[in-house]
Amino acid sequence: SLPAVRRSPWSQRVPGSRARLLDGSRAPAGPAPPQARPRKGAFSMQLSGPSLLPPARHLHKDSQVVQEHIRRKQQKQDFEKQQLQQLQHRNAQRRQKILVVANRLPTKPVRDSEGNWCFEKCSGGLVSCLSGIQGRFDMVWLGWPGVEVAPEDTEFVASEAMKHNCFPVFLPQDIINDYYNGFANNVLWPLFHYIMPPFDRGVNECSAGQWEAYKKANELFTEAIMQVYEDDDYVWIHDYHLMLVPKMLRDAKPDSNIGWFLHTPFPSAEIYRTLPWRQEIIESLLHANLLGFHVYDYLRHFQSSCVQLTSLEISAHRVDATSIGGGCVNCATVPIGISPDDFVDALDSAQVKVQIEKFRGQFGGRKVVLGIDRLDYMKGIPHKLMAFGCFLDRHPDWAAHCVLVQLAVPSRRDVPEYQRLQRQVHEIVGQVCGRHSSIECGAPVIYLDQSMSFYDLVALYRVADVALISSLRDGMNLVSYEFVACHKNNEHPGVLILSEFAGAAQSLGAGSIRVNPWNLQDTAEAIHEALEMSREDRMALHGYAFQYVSEHTSQKWAETFLQCLQEACSDLMEVAADVPPLLPYEELLAEWSESSRRLIVLDLLECLAPAKQRPGTRMQAKWRPKTFNLPSELAQCLQTIAASANTTVLVTTDKPRSTLEQVGYRIPSLLQAAEGCCVYRRPGSREWLPLIEDADPEGKEEWMEGVKSVFDYFRERTPGSYIEKQEYQYRWCWDNTQFDFGSAQAREVLIHLWAGPLVNSEAEVVVGDRSITVRPHACSRSACLERLLMGEIGEEDLQQLDFLLCFAVVSHR
């Protein structure tokens, strides 16, 4: 029997993505390795990875590299246009649908006074963010309804929810406790905000049970998606609650269009790697078409985690995850915004105008420093209060002329950490007020443990002279956007003091005073600078910030993400269009049966080895076996095929002959070729025969010692790299090295080889997939394979072959 060989387009790489052109590189500083001699003149070389352009100041439109990128861009635009036309034709009878998958629905089912179910609209910005694209797409929301619904009521609640374009995902209370309150909010949320779990409640049986609930909840969400999904729909998954859905959905629907957006920071790789389930989560995300982040820092952290955990190839905005069963995943930075018109229009309402005058009378002409935060230990409220106290210590005259109004919206009051935070904040407020209050002017801090209505909030934004945001870690922080919007057409606009650890700092940094909230003295001086800033400087800062806020609205965010998702799905279609079709298995069996002389060539590591034993995937395995084990079922298939009459099965590898010997002893009827087909042994024989005459690799001794010195030099300086010495060639491998560092080291290896031992040699340098091989000119795989077939089968019998099958992934000659 022949083993079926089927390969999904998701297991293919982007055509051409293996070449990287680098010009004008230089050798590293420091002592040169042994026998390295300088060579004059420029050079070019190729390395694994996506095409890399030189810095913008060195680009010229007429250069070959730039012209090649222009040509590819034009081809991509033509392909996208063609795909869009086909998509519009297919969807002529219906509009495309967006499935918005979030933890909570925008409506909540509640029982009225008579016990009947009705729906209340929930507060939240996601609904308004997506309102701008509702005219172009049908939209269905999927999420937990927010309450536990009895089994006998689920059908009725679901039917009523669909009238609001909502599809509820019913979760049992125990799942909610462990999935939402447990794993999502007590494990992922703190970790994503750089808070390590205490040792006494870290990774234990409790968190392991929460992980199982998290997986179960994601499975229920995936099942709900499959009930409403139709071909060509877009699935937009939100936030850290549902990070396992992309892979589950891809497995259930391989051609689905999946986007995922993270509304929180993504931590650095050093923090993320402490998560026990790091591999499952990151590999699931790599099954999406598009991953969206607020700012580039979060994207960079994600890609760094991919490199360190999976050893994948990355570019500036793409991760090639085909080697682990994912796809070519696009990554984009799409900062979210607000709807500024809502705040600007509210300023003209009579209710807000009355409240503004009321606030101004209450503050009595004092300057107002405003802080609006959720009571959370990531918002830096204690830091803000202590910085304000430091400001008053340095400038005591301001105690009678300014007031800090801090609104702390309560959250998670039943959690002990938040209760301790509230007590700490209250103590600091008392300390500041005790030191700087006076009978004439009152307390310098007004602290409110409560929320506020929208119109009161707009009025408070308007009367504030300074907005102080001291977040210790924040995904974006839209309070800064709201403050800026509420000062439109203000003759004396407020000044924004913004923590550099908030995502908004990368958007509004030029329109604000950026501070490090951990530096109390620096924050105190920023408060003083903002209070005494001239009108012209205030106008300049506000002008920049308001222009950004008014252009990058919430609707713009949704439109941009959706456009990026469409482009990402189009990229996948373009890749799939160039991928060879799946192996026609039935036709293959028919041709096999009708043939009289057969030859099958198989590559050992790329086709026969289990995935975790292949080069380039070492970081996925917890340990790497020292021996190569061929699955027994596959070995039996090979034995059956090799024993067939008039059939020759050749197994090749570029690894040392010892690797192939671990397979050959179990299947003695195989023809085996090792070390890039430089040596081989016949079926049933234990003797390895050379395919290169002794005279062919002439002069190899002249360069081999120098090559060994260069490889040894970089092996010592590249963790995870190793050297393979074969009879006719040397190979330096870095498949267990972090990709970006290994790529840089590989570039330097080539420089040292060409400038040193190979400066006047005819030896070939072959750049493979995470390896560099030096061999004599006579050792090319094609030449050796031709000699092998001519010698063992003969030219006449080769002409009579009527069935030839080759399975291999050859990344170099």
C-alpha positions in Angstrom: 0.0 0.0 0.0 1.1 3.6 -0.8 0.9 6.1 2.1 -1.4 9.0 1.2 0.5 12.3 0.9 -1.8 15.3 1.1 -0.5 18.8 1.8 -2.7 21.7 2.8 -2.0 25.2 1.4 -1.5 26.2 5.0 1.6 24.0 5.2 3.2 25.8 2.2 5.5 28.8 2.4 5.1 32.0 0.5 6.9 31.7 -2.9 10.1 33.6 -2.8 10.0 34.2 1.0 13.3 32.3 1.4 15.5 34.9 -0.2 16.9 38.0 1.6 19.1 40.4 -0.3 21.7 42.2 1.8 24.2 44.7 0.4 27.1 46.4 2.0 27.2 44.5 5.2 30.3 44.8 7.5 32.1 42.3 9.6 31.6 42.6 13.4 33.9 44.7 15.5 36.5 42.9 17.6 39.2 40.4 16.9 38.9 38.5 13.6 38.7 34.7 13.7 41.7 32.6 12.7 42.8 32.8 9.1 40.3 35.5 8.2 41.8 37.9 5.6 40.1 41.0 4.3 38.8 41.1 0.8 38.3 44.2 -1.3 35.1 45.1 -3.1 31.4 44.9 -2.3 29.4 41.7 -2.5 25.8 40.5 -2.3 24.5 37.3 -0.7 21.3 35.6 0.1 19.9 34.4 3.4 16.8 32.8 4.6 13.9 35.1 5.3 11.8 37.8 3.6 13.3 40.4 1.3 15.1 43.2 3.3 15.4 46.7 1.9 18.3 49.0 2.9 17.4 52.2 4.9 15.2 54.7 3.2 18.0 57.2 2.7 19.8 54.6 0.5 16.8 53.7 -1.7 16.9 54.6 -5.3 13.9 54.1 -7.6 16.0 52.7 -10.4 17.8 50.1 -8.3 17.1 46.5 -9.0 15.9 45.8 -5.5 13.4 48.6 -5.5 12.1 47.7 -8.9 11.6 44.2 -7.8 9.5 45.4 -4.8 7.5 47.7 -7.1 6.8 44.8 -9.4 5.6 42.6 -6.6 3.4 45.4 -5.2 1.8 46.0 -8.6 1.2 42.2 -9.0 -0.4 42.1 -5.5 -2.7 45.1 -6.3 -3.8 43.4 -9.6 -4.5 40.2 -7.7 -6.5 42.0 -5.0 -8.6 43.7 -7.6 -9.3 40.4 -9.3 -10.2 38.8 -6.0 -12.5 41.7 -5.0 -14.4 41.4 -8.3 -14.8 37.7 -7.8 -16.0 38.2 -4.3 -18.5 40.8 -5.3 -19.8 38.5 -8.0 -20.2 35.6 -5.5 -22.0 37.9 -3.0 -24.3 39.6 -5.5 -27.3 38.0 -3.8 -26.3 38.9 -0.2 -24.1 41.2 1.7 -21.0 40.0 3.4 -21.3 39.4 7.1 -19.0 40.3 10.0 -19.2 38.0 13.0 -18.1 40.1 16.0 -16.9 37.7 18.6 -16.4 39.2 22.1 -16.8 38.0 25.7 -20.0 40.0 26.2 -23.0 40.8 24.0 -23.9 44.5 23.5 -27.3 43.7 25.0 -28.2 41.9 28.2 -31.3 39.7 28.8 -33.2 40.6 32.0 -36.6 39.7 33.4 -39.2 42.4 33.7 -41.6 42.8 36.6 -43.9 40.1 35.0 -41.1 37.6 34.7 -40.7 37.9 30.9 -37.4 38.2 29.2 -36.4 41.6 27.6 -33.1 43.1 26.5 -31.2 46.1 27.8 -28.4 47.8 26.0 -25.1 47.5 27.7 -22.6 50.4 28.0 -19.4 50.0 26.0 -17.4 51.6 23.2 -17.2 48.7 20.9 -20.8 49.2 19.6 -20.2 52.8 18.6 -16.8 51.8 17.1 -18.4 49.4 14.7 -21.5 51.5 13.9 -19.7 53.1 10.9 -19.3 49.9 9.0 -22.9 48.6 9.6 -24.0 50.1 6.3 -21.5 48.0 4.3 -21.9 44.7 6.1 -24.4 42.6 7.9 -23.2 42.3 11.5 -23.8 39.5 14.0 -22.5 39.7 17.6 -21.6 36.6 19.4 -20.9 36.6 23.1 -21.9 35.6 26.6 -25.2 37.3 27.5 -24.0 38.3 30.9 -26.4 36.2 33.0 -27.0 32.5 33.5 -30.1 31.4 31.5 -32.0 28.2 32.5 -31.8 25.5 29.8 -35.6 25.7 29.2 -35.2 29.4 28.4 -32.1 29.3 26.1 -34.1 28.7 22.9 -36.4 31.7 23.5 -33.6 34.0 24.6 -31.5 33.1 21.6 -34.4 33.8 19.2 -35.1 37.1 20.8 -31.4 38.0 20.8 -31.2 37.4 17.0 -33.8 40.2 16.5 -31.0 42.4 17.9 -28.4 40.8 15.6 -27.0 39.0 18.6 -26.2 35.3 19.0 -25.7 34.3 22.7 -23.1 31.8 23.8 -24.6 30.3 27.0 -21.9 29.4 29.6 -22.5 27.5 32.8 -21.8 29.5 36.0 -18.8 27.2 36.9 -17.3 27.9 33.5 -17.8 31.6 34.0 -16.1 31.6 37.4 -13.1 29.7 36.2 -12.8 31.0 32.6 -13.7 34.7 33.0 -13.1 35.5 36.7 -10.3 32.9 37.0 -8.0 32.4 34.0 -8.8 35.5 31.9 -8.9 38.1 34.7 -6.6 36.5 37.3 -4.0 35.0 35.1 -3.9 36.6 31.6 -4.9 40.2 32.5 -2.3 40.7 35.2 0.4 39.0 33.1 -0.3 41.2 30.1 0.1 44.2 32.4 3.5 42.9 33.7 2.2 41.6 37.0 3.7 38.3 37.9 1.4 36.0 40.0 2.4 35.5 43.6 4.1 32.2 44.3 1.4 31.1 46.8 -1.3 31.3 44.2 0.7 30.7 41.0 0.7 27.7 38.8 -1.1 25.0 40.8 -4.1 22.7 40.5 -6.4 25.7 40.7 -5.0 27.6 37.7 -4.8 24.3 35.8 -8.5 23.8 36.3 -9.1 27.4 35.2 -7.1 26.7 32.0 -9.4 23.7 31.3 -12.4 26.0 31.7 -10.8 28.6 29.4 -10.4 25.9 26.7 -14.0 24.8 27.2 -15.3 28.3 26.9 -13.3 28.9 23.7 -14.7 25.6 22.3 -18.3 26.8 23.0 -17.6 30.1 21.3 -16.2 28.2 18.3 -19.3 26.0 18.1 -21.5 29.1 18.2 -19.5 30.7 15.3 -19.9 27.6 13.2 -23.7 27.9 13.6 -23.9 31.3 11.9 -20.8 31.2 9.7 -21.2 31.3 5.9 -18.6 31.3 3.2 -16.6 34.6 2.8 -17.8 35.9 6.2 -15.3 37.8 8.3 -14.8 36.7 11.9 -13.5 39.4 14.2 -12.4 38.1 17.5 -11.7 40.5 20.4 -9.3 40.4 23.3 -7.5 38.0 25.5 -10.6 36.1 26.6 -10.8 34.2 23.3 -7.2 33.5 22.2 -7.8 29.8 21.5 -10.7 30.4 19.0 -8.5 31.1 15.9 -7.0 27.6 15.8 -10.2 25.9 16.8 -12.1 27.7 14.1 -9.3 27.1 11.5 -9.5 23.4 12.2 -13.3 23.4 11.8 -13.3 25.7 8.8 -9.9 25.8 7.1 -10.8 28.6 4.6 -12.4 31.0 7.2 -11.4 34.6 7.4 -10.2 35.3 10.9 -9.0 38.5 12.5 -8.1 39.1 16.2 -7.6 42.3 18.1 -6.0 42.8 21.5 -7.3 45.7 23.6 -4.6 45.4 26.2 -0.8 45.5 26.0 1.0 42.4 24.9 3.9 41.9 27.3 7.5 41.5 26.4 8.7 38.0 25.6 10.5 37.7 29.0 7.2 38.1 30.8 5.0 36.2 28.4 7.3 33.1 28.5 6.5 32.6 32.2 3.0 31.5 31.2 2.8 27.7 31.4 0.4 27.6 28.5 2.4 30.1 26.3 2.8 27.6 23.4 -0.8 26.7 23.0 -2.0 30.3 23.0 0.6 31.7 20.7 0.2 28.9 18.2 -3.5 29.3 18.2 -3.2 33.0 17.4 -0.9 32.1 14.5 -3.9 30.4 12.8 -5.6 33.8 12.2 -5.2 35.9 9.0 -4.7 39.1 10.9 -3.5 40.0 14.4 -4.2 43.6 15.5 -2.5 45.6 18.3 -2.9 49.2 19.5 0.8 50.2 19.1 3.9 48.9 17.5 5.5 48.0 20.9 2.8 45.3 21.5 3.3 43.9 18.0 7.0 43.8 18.5 6.6 42.0 21.8 4.3 39.4 20.1 6.8 38.8 17.3 9.6 38.4 19.8 7.6 35.8 21.6 7.0 34.0 18.4 10.8 33.9 17.6 11.8 32.7 21.1 9.1 30.1 21.5 8.7 28.7 18.0 11.8 29.8 16.1 9.6 31.1 13.3 10.6 33.5 10.5 9.2 37.0 10.9 9.3 40.3 9.0 8.2 43.7 10.1 4.5 42.9 9.7 4.2 39.2 9.1 4.9 35.9 10.8 5.5 32.8 8.7 3.8 30.0 10.8 3.4 27.4 8.1 6.1 25.2 9.7 3.8 24.7 12.7 0.6 24.2 10.8 -0.4 27.9 10.8 -0.3 30.4 8.0 1.4 33.5 6.9 -0.1 35.8 9.5 -0.3 39.6 9.0 0.3 41.8 12.0 -1.0 45.4 12.1 -1.0 48.3 14.5 -4.4 49.8 14.5 -4.8 52.3 17.4 -8.4 52.6 18.6 -10.1 56.0 19.0 -13.3 57.6 20.2 -16.3 59.4 18.6 -15.2 63.0 19.3 -18.5 64.4 17.8 -20.4 62.9 20.8 -18.4 65.0 23.2 -18.3 68.1 21.0 -22.1 68.0 20.5 -22.6 67.6 24.2 -20.8 70.8 24.9 -23.6 72.7 23.2 -26.3 71.1 25.3 -28.0 73.3 28.0 -27.4 70.6 30.6 -23.6 70.7 30.1 -23.5 74.5 30.0 -25.3 74.7 33.4 -23.0 72.1 34.9 -19.9 74.0 33.7 -21.0 77.2 35.4 -21.8 75.2 38.5 -18.3 73.6 38.6 -16.5 76.9 38.0 -18.4 78.5 40.9 -17.6 75.6 43.1 -13.9 75.7 42.4 -13.8 79.5 42.9 -11.2 80.4 40.3 -8.7 77.7 41.3 -6.9 75.8 38.6 -8.3 72.3 38.2 -6.0 69.2 37.8 -8.3 66.3 36.7 -7.8 62.6 37.1 -10.4 60.1 35.9 -9.5 56.4 36.3 -11.0 53.1 37.1 -9.9 52.1 40.6 -7.3 49.7 39.4 -3.7 49.1 40.4 -2.5 49.6 36.8 -3.9 53.2 36.7 -1.2 54.6 39.0 -3.6 56.5 41.3 -1.2 56.3 44.3 1.6 57.6 42.1 -0.5 60.4 40.9 -1.5 61.5 44.4 2.1 61.3 45.7 3.3 63.3 42.7 0.7 65.9 43.4 1.8 66.0 47.0 5.4 66.4 45.9 4.4 69.3 43.7 2.7 71.1 46.6 5.8 70.4 48.8 8.0 72.1 46.2 5.5 74.9 45.4 3.4 75.5 48.5 1.9 78.7 47.2 -0.1 76.6 44.7 -2.0 74.8 47.5 -4.4 77.7 47.6 -4.7 78.2 43.8 -5.2 74.6 42.5 -7.2 71.5 43.3 -6.8 67.9 42.2 -10.1 66.3 41.3 -9.7 62.6 41.3 -12.6 60.4 40.1 -11.9 56.7 40.9 -14.7 54.5 39.4 -15.0 51.4 41.7 -14.3 48.0 40.1 -14.1 44.5 41.5 -14.9 45.6 45.0 -15.0 42.0 46.3 -11.3 41.3 45.3 -8.9 41.7 48.3 -6.2 43.4 46.1 -8.6 46.1 45.1 -9.8 46.6 48.7 -6.2 47.1 49.8 -5.6 49.5 46.9 -8.7 51.6 48.0 -7.4 51.8 51.5 -4.0 52.8 50.3 -5.4 55.6 48.1 -7.6 56.9 50.9 -4.6 57.1 53.2 -2.5 59.1 50.7 -5.4 61.5 50.1 -5.6 62.1 53.8 -1.9 62.7 54.0 -1.8 65.2 51.2 -4.9 67.0 52.5 -3.5 67.0 56.1 -0.3 68.7 55.0 -1.6 71.3 52.5 -5.3 72.1 53.5 -6.3 75.5 54.9 -9.5 76.9 56.4 -9.6 79.7 53.8 -9.2 77.5 50.7 -10.2 74.1 51.8 -8.6 70.8 50.8 -6.3 70.6 47.7 -7.7 67.1 46.8 -11.3 66.2 46.0 -11.5 62.5 45.8 -14.6 60.6 44.6 -15.2 56.9 44.9 -18.0 56.9 42.4 -18.9 57.1 38.7 -20.4 60.1 37.0 -23.0 60.8 34.3 -21.9 61.5 30.8 -23.0 65.1 30.8 -21.3 65.8 34.2 -18.2 64.2 32.8 -18.1 66.4 29.7 -18.5 69.5 31.9 -15.7 68.4 34.2 -13.4 67.8 31.2 -14.2 71.3 30.0 -13.4 73.2 33.2 -10.2 71.2 33.9 -7.0 73.1 33.2 -4.8 69.9 33.3 -5.6 66.2 32.8 -3.1 64.0 34.7 -2.9 60.4 33.5 -0.4 58.3 35.4 -1.0 54.8 34.1 1.6 52.2 35.0 0.6 50.1 32.0 -2.4 50.8 29.8 -3.4 49.4 26.4 -4.5 52.8 25.1 -6.3 55.0 27.7 -9.1 56.9 26.0 -9.6 59.4 28.8 -6.9 61.4 27.2 -8.8 61.4 23.9 -12.0 62.5 25.6 -10.3 65.3 27.4 -8.8 66.7 24.2 -12.2 66.5 22.4 -13.9 68.5 25.2 -11.5 71.4 24.7 -12.4 72.2 21.1 -12.7 76.0 20.5 -11.5 76.7 24.0 -9.6 79.9 24.2 -7.5 78.5 27.0 -7.4 74.7 26.3 -6.3 72.3 28.9 -2.9 70.6 29.0 -2.6 66.9 28.9 0.0 65.2 31.1 0.3 61.6 29.8 2.2 58.6 31.2 4.7 57.2 28.7 3.4 53.7 29.6 0.0 54.3 28.2 -0.6 53.3 24.6 -2.0 56.8 23.8 1.5 58.3 24.5 2.6 57.0 21.0 -0.4 58.8 19.4 -0.7 62.0 21.5 2.9 62.2 22.7 3.6 65.3 20.6 0.4 67.0 21.9 1.1 66.4 25.6 3.7 66.4 28.4 5.0 62.9 28.7 6.1 61.7 32.1 7.3 58.6 33.8 4.9 58.0 36.7 7.5 56.2 38.7 9.5 59.5 38.8 7.5 61.6 41.3 9.8 64.6 41.0 9.5 64.6 37.2 5.7 64.3 37.4 5.6 67.1 39.9 7.5 69.4 37.7 5.2 68.5 34.8 2.2 69.6 36.8 3.9 72.9 37.6 4.9 73.4 33.9 1.3 72.6 32.8 -0.3 75.1 35.2 2.0 77.9 34.2 2.1 77.2 30.5 1.4 80.1 28.2 -1.7 80.3 26.1 0.3 80.0 22.8 1.9 76.7 24.0 -1.4 75.4 25.2 -2.9 76.1 21.8 -0.1 74.4 20.0 -0.3 71.2 22.0 -4.0 71.0 21.8 -4.0 71.7 18.1 -1.9 68.7 17.4 -3.8 66.4 19.8 -7.2 67.5 18.6 -6.3 67.0 14.9 -5.2 63.4 15.7 -8.3 62.6 17.8 -10.6 64.0 15.2 -9.0 62.0 12.4 -8.4 58.7 14.1 -11.9 58.1 15.4 -13.4 54.8 16.6 -15.1 54.3 13.2 -11.8 54.9 11.4 -10.3 52.2 13.6 -12.9 49.7 12.7 -12.7 50.5 9.0 -8.9 50.3 9.0 -8.9 46.9 10.8 -11.4 45.5 8.4 -9.4 46.8 5.4 -6.3 45.1 6.9 -8.3 41.9 7.4 -9.5 42.0 3.8 -5.9 42.5 2.6 -4.7 39.7 4.8 -7.3 37.3 3.4 -6.4 38.4 -0.1 -2.7 37.7 0.7 -3.7 34.2 1.7 -5.6 33.7 -1.6 -2.5 34.9 -3.5 -0.3 32.4 -1.7 -2.9 29.6 -2.2 -3.1 30.4 -5.9 0.6 29.7 -6.3 0.6 26.5 -4.3 0.6 23.2 -6.2 -2.7 21.2 -6.0 -3.0 18.4 -3.5 -1.6 15.1 -4.6 -4.2 13.2 -6.8 -4.1 10.0 -4.7 -6.5 7.9 -6.8 -4.7 8.9 -10.1 -1.4 8.1 -8.4 -2.5 4.6 -7.5 -3.8 4.0 -11.0 -0.5 5.0 -12.6 1.4 2.9 -10.1 -0.7 -0.2 -11.0 -0.2 0.4 -14.7 3.6 1.1 -14.6 6.3 -1.5 -15.2 9.5 0.3 -13.9 9.3 2.6 -10.9 11.6 5.0 -9.0 10.6 6.8 -5.7 12.9 9.3 -4.1 12.2 10.4 -0.5 13.9 13.0 1.6 14.4 11.6 5.1 14.0 14.6 7.5 11.5 16.7 5.4 9.2 13.9 4.5 9.6 10.9 6.8 10.7 12.4 10.1 8.1 13.4 12.8 7.6 17.1 12.9 9.4 17.7 16.2 12.5 15.9 15.0 12.9 18.1 11.9 15.5 20.9 11.7 14.1 24.3 12.6 11.5 23.0 15.1 13.8 22.1 18.1 12.5 24.8 20.3 9.0 23.3 20.2 10.1 20.0 21.9 10.8 19.9 25.6 13.8 17.6 24.7 15.3 16.3 21.5 15.9 12.6 21.1 19.4 11.5 20.3 18.2 8.8 18.0 15.9 9.0 15.0 12.8 6.8 15.2 10.8 6.1 12.1 7.1 5.4 12.9 6.5 1.7 12.7 3.5 2.1 10.3 5.5 4.3 8.0 8.4 1.8 8.1 6.1 -1.0 7.1 4.8 1.0 4.2 8.3 1.7 2.9 9.2 -2.0 3.3 6.2 -3.0 1.3 6.9 -0.5 -1.5 10.6 -1.3 -1.7 9.9 -5.0 -1.9 7.7 -4.5 -4.9 9.0 -5.9 -8.2 10.8 -3.5 -10.5 10.7 -0.7 -7.9 13.6 1.3 -6.5 13.1 3.4 -3.4 15.9 5.9 -2.7 16.0 7.7 0.7 18.3 10.8 0.8 19.4 13.2 3.4 22.0 16.0 3.7 22.8 14.8 7.3 25.7 12.5 8.2 25.4 8.8 7.2 24.9 7.8 10.9 21.4 9.5 10.7 20.4 7.4 7.8 21.8 4.2 9.3 19.1 4.4 12.1 16.5 3.9 9.4 18.3 1.6 7.0 18.8 -1.2 9.4 15.1 -1.6 9.7 14.5 -1.5 6.0 17.5 -3.1 4.3 15.9 -3.1 0.8 16.2 0.7 0.6 18.8 2.5 -1.6 20.3 5.1 0.7 22.2 8.3 0.0 23.6 10.5 2.8 25.6 13.7 3.2 23.9 15.4 0.2 24.2 12.3 -1.9 28.0 12.3 -1.6 28.0 8.7 -0.3 25.5 5.9 -0.7 25.0 2.2 0.0 23.2 -0.4 -1.9 20.2 -2.4 -0.6 21.3 -5.0 1.9 24.8 -3.7 2.1 26.4 -2.1 5.2 29.3 -0.4 3.2 29.1 3.2 2.2 30.5 4.0 -1.2 31.7 7.4 -2.4 30.1 9.1 -5.4 33.0 11.5 -5.8 36.3 10.3 -7.2 39.3 11.1 -5.0 40.5 13.6 -7.5 37.3 15.5 -7.7 37.5 17.4 -4.4 40.9 18.5 -5.2 42.4 21.0 -2.8 39.7 20.6 -0.1 42.4 20.3 2.6 43.5 23.8 1.7 40.2 25.4 2.8 38.7 22.8 5.3 40.9 23.8 8.2 40.2 27.5 7.7 36.4 26.8 7.4 36.5 24.8 10.6 38.2 27.7 12.4 35.5 30.2 11.3 32.7 27.8 12.2 34.2 27.1 15.6 34.6 30.8 16.2 30.9 31.5 15.6 29.7 28.3 17.2 31.2 29.5 20.5 29.5 32.9 20.1 26.0 31.6 18.9 24.1 29.7 21.5 22.2 26.8 20.0 24.4 26.4 16.9 26.5 23.4 16.1 28.8 22.0 13.4 28.4 18.9 11.3 31.6 17.6 9.8 31.2 15.2 6.9 33.7 13.6 4.6 33.4 16.1 1.9 31.8 19.1 3.5 31.4 21.3 6.6 28.1 22.6 7.8 27.3 25.2 10.5 23.7 24.9 11.7 21.7 27.4 13.8 18.3 25.8 13.8 18.1 25.9 17.6 19.1 29.6 17.8 16.8 32.5 18.1 16.0 33.4 14.5 16.8 37.1 14.4 20.2 36.6 16.2 21.0 33.5 14.1 20.3 35.4 10.9 22.7 38.2 11.9 25.3 35.7 12.8 24.9 33.8 9.6 25.5 37.0 7.7 28.8 37.4 9.5 29.8 33.8 8.9 29.5 34.4 5.2 31.5 37.5 5.3 34.3 35.8 7.2 34.3 32.8 4.9 34.5 34.9 1.7 37.0 37.2 3.2 39.1 34.4 4.7 39.6 30.8 3.8 37.5 30.9 0.6 39.0 34.1 -0.8 40.8 32.3 -3.6 39.0 28.9 -3.4 36.5 27.3 -5.8 34.7 25.7 -2.9 30.9 26.4 -2.9 29.0 28.1 -0.1 25.4 26.9 0.1 23.0 28.9 2.4 20.3 26.5 3.5 17.4 26.7 5.9 19.2 27.8 9.1 22.5 26.4 7.9 25.6 27.3 5.9 27.5 24.5 4.1 30.9 24.7 2.5 31.7 21.9 0.0 33.9 21.3 -3.1 32.5 22.2 -6.5 32.0 18.5 -7.4 29.7 17.9 -4.4 26.4 19.4 -5.7 23.4 17.2 -4.9 22.2 17.2 -8.5 25.6 16.0 -9.8 25.9 13.2 -7.2 22.3 12.1 -7.6 22.8 11.8 -11.3 25.9 9.7 -10.8 24.1 7.5 -8.4 21.1 6.8 -10.7 23.4 6.2 -13.7 25.6 3.8 -11.8 22.9 1.8 -10.0 20.0 1.8 -12.5 21.8 2.5 -15.7 21.1 4.9 -18.5 19.0 2.4 -20.5 16.8 1.5 -17.6 16.4 5.2 -16.6 14.9 5.7 -20.1 12.4 3.0 -19.5 11.1 4.4 -16.2 7.4 5.0 -16.5 6.7 6.0 -12.9 8.9 8.5 -11.1 7.8 10.0 -7.8 9.9 12.5 -5.7 9.0 13.9 -2.2 11.5 16.5 -1.0 11.8 20.0 0.3 15.1 21.3 -1.1 15.9 24.8 0.1 19.2 24.9 -1.6 21.1 23.3 -4.5 
